[in-house]
Amino acid sequence: MTLVALTVADYETSADLATLLVRTTDGDAISVPAEKLRLSCKCAHCTRARIDGRFPEAFPGIAITEIGDLGYGLNISFSDGHNRGIYPKPYLLSLAGQ
């Protein structure tokens, strides 16, 4: 018996660019709001901003402007110019509550 870990099979943005829509390998469709993704960025820049108390508490109206598939995760760019965040696929699923 082979166990296959649940992961991201496909993805796209919503028409208004405010949500990442993900289909998992078991066929479930999940969504993660762009603001939640931006607030959950773990890049060095965002981590440092959190440590220094400079990280915003909200990103109202933030949109996803580009998605790069790195195989193990997605590099997501946002309308505020931030493009350093890499979201490993298991992390994306955890943000969606999967």
N, C-alpha and C positions, 0 to 999 in steps of 0.2 A: 504494500500500500504506500503510495506516494502522497505526502502532504504538500500542498502548495500554499505558500504564504499569500494572504490577501494583499494586493497592491493596486496601484493605479494602472488601468488598462488604456484609458483615453481621457482627454480633457479638452475643454474649450472655455471661452469666456461667455458670459451672458451677453445679450444684445446691447445692454447698456454699460457693459464693461465693469459692472459693480460686483460681480460674483464669478468665482471659478467653479465651473461645473465639471465634476469628475465621475467617470464610470469605473467601478472597481472590477477586478478580475472575476468576481462572482456575479457580475451584472447589476449590482446596486448603483443607483445614481445618487450622488451626494453633491452638496454645494458648500462653498466656503466664501463668505463675504470678503471683498477686497480689503475692507477696513480691518477685519480680523487678521488677514494675512499680513498686512502692513504692520499692525501692532505686534505680530508674532515673529517678526524678522529677527534672526539670530546672528546676522553678520557682525563683523568686528565693529563697524561704525555704529550700528544700533546698540550693540552691547555696551560700548563705551559711553554712548549718550545716556543709557539707563543708569550706569554707574555714576555718571556726573550729574544726574538729575535733570538732563536736558531733553529727555525723550518725551514727545507729546503723549497725552492721555487719550487722544482721539485723532482720527484722520477723516473728518467728515467730507463726503463727496469724492473720496479717493477712487481712482479707476485703475484697472489693469491695462497697461499699454502694450505689453509684449510678454511672451512666454517662450523661454528656450528650454528644450528638453535635453537634459544632460544624461539621460539613461537612468541614473539612480535617484534623480530628483529634478525639480523644475527651477529654473532661474526666472524669477518674476520681476518685471519692471512696472513701475507705478507712475501715475500722472504727476506726482510731486518731484519726479526726476530720479527717485531712488531705484537703483537697478542692481544692487549688490546681493540681494537675498537669494539664497539657494535653499529650497525647501525639499529635503529628502522625502521620497514618496511615503514612507511610514509616518513621517511627521505631518504631512498633509492629511492623511487619514485620521491621525489623532486630533488635528484641529477640527475635523468634521465630526468628531465623536465616534469614529469607527473603531 
